[in-house]
Amino acid sequence: MTDAADLEGSDLDALVRRVDPDRWLSSRFIADAAARVDVVAVYAFDHELARAPKVASSALLGEIRLTWWREALDEIFEDRPVRRHPTAQALAEVVRRRGLSRTPLETMIDGRYRELEPAPLAGEEALQWAGDTAGSAAVAAAWILDPHGSADAARPAGAAWALGRRLASGDLGTEGPGMLRDALAAARAHARRLGVAAFPAVAHAALASGRPGGSELGKRLKLTWAVARGRI
């Protein structure tokens, strides 16, 4: 397995930069290179899970893809040889180095099953989906950055970011703006419990405007201001 410096320039980091620019940008505020690599691995895992409902031609095939990742977690947490997939291998290293709990990773998988249903996500189901997916990813990232802190406080911020993206794509309907407003209020309140080290795990919630687009420079400025103040 390559060291942190090698992984920093790896295809995994490039993948997250391409498919998940908001969280990739927020990860640039993690000062420790090894921790940054580990957080990026969590975001890569979330990306792979998000692909399952999108690329599968049927709900059954989507379930098979998600089951594949659940079996990968079995290998990781049962200390068995892990399948040869860059993200699975990287995630195994994160668990080994950090003692990361299986709970947020398992919850991230569970949350994606909601996307296999034909009905659009709305109301409480959308809130639960957001918390289970990006919210759990934020919890895992916060744990990596500050294992002695209040990692669970990161969940509302991750959820708010996910809702913002869904609203920007037009998937939340007329209730979307109100949902995002309430989610951001909860994110700001809970983020105060996080230490300075863990804040990059939630900084991307500052980009949850619910509007599409935005330049990378503008996003960098927003994130810099959020990190400097320690507030979403």
Beta strands, then each sheet from edge to edge (+ up, - down):
end
